[in-house]
Amino acid sequence: MVLTIKAALNVGTIVFGAASSYCWVRSASARVPHAHASGDGMFHDGTIAVDGADLVGSLKLQAKWNTRAAICAAVATGFQVLGACIPEGTDPG
């Protein structure tokens, strides 16, 4: 089975789109447990807990997954744009 260039770009779009979705789901559920909290509040060491999670740690973890998701989405979009630039019937693949 030989893939045309357009088909290969479509596969790349699907793969990176799925990876982006996965990363955003991970970001949405990212939580870093707080060392000594079970609820909300600010502690003597300057940390903040929300629902038992360390606020700053959780935000950093979410930012990491959001960055990965955005990069994957950008690559997927790039593949889609490149595929759209290939006129129908001219794909040499």
C-alpha positions in Angstrom: 0.0 0.0 0.0 1.5 3.3 -1.1 0.2 6.5 0.5 -0.1 9.6 -1.6 1.3 12.8 -0.1 -2.2 14.1 0.6 -3.2 10.9 2.3 0.0 11.0 4.4 -0.8 14.6 5.4 -4.3 13.5 6.4 -2.9 10.7 8.6 -0.6 13.3 10.2 -3.5 15.6 10.8 -5.5 12.7 12.5 -2.5 11.6 14.6 -1.6 15.0 15.9 -5.2 16.0 16.4 -5.7 13.0 18.6 -2.5 13.7 20.5 -3.7 17.2 21.0 -7.0 16.0 22.4 -5.3 13.6 24.7 -3.0 16.3 26.1 -5.9 18.7 26.7 -7.8 16.0 28.6 -4.7 15.4 30.7 -4.4 19.1 31.3 -8.0 19.4 32.4 -7.5 16.6 35.0 -4.0 17.6 36.2 -3.7 17.9 40.0 -0.8 17.9 42.3 -1.7 16.7 45.8 -0.9 19.2 48.5 1.5 17.9 51.0 -0.6 18.6 54.1 -4.0 19.8 53.1 -7.3 18.1 52.7 -9.4 21.2 51.8 -8.9 24.8 50.8 -6.7 27.3 52.4 -3.3 29.1 52.6 -0.6 27.5 54.7 2.3 28.7 56.8 4.8 27.8 54.1 3.0 30.1 51.7 1.4 27.4 49.6 -2.3 27.4 48.6 -4.6 24.4 48.5 -7.8 24.1 46.5 -9.8 20.9 47.0 -6.7 19.3 48.5 -4.5 20.1 45.5 -1.5 22.4 45.5 -2.6 25.3 43.4 0.8 26.4 42.0 2.0 22.9 41.3 -1.3 22.0 39.6 -1.1 25.2 37.4 2.4 24.3 36.4 1.4 20.8 35.5 -1.6 22.1 33.5 0.6 24.5 31.7 2.9 21.7 30.7 0.1 19.7 29.2 -1.5 22.7 27.6 1.8 23.5 25.9 2.0 20.0 24.5 -1.6 20.2 23.3 -1.1 23.5 21.5 2.0 22.3 19.7 0.2 19.1 18.6 -2.8 21.2 17.4 -0.4 23.5 15.5 1.3 20.6 13.8 -2.1 19.1 12.9 -3.3 22.4 11.4 0.0 22.7 9.5 -0.6 19.2 7.9 -4.1 20.2 7.1 -3.1 23.4 5.4 -0.3 21.7 3.4 -2.8 19.0 2.3 -5.3 21.7 1.2 -2.5 23.3 -0.9 -2.1 20.2 -3.1 -4.6 20.6 -6.0 -6.8 17.6 -6.7 -5.3 15.2 -9.3 -1.8 16.5 -9.0 -0.5 14.5 -6.1 2.5 12.5 -7.4 2.4 9.9 -4.6 
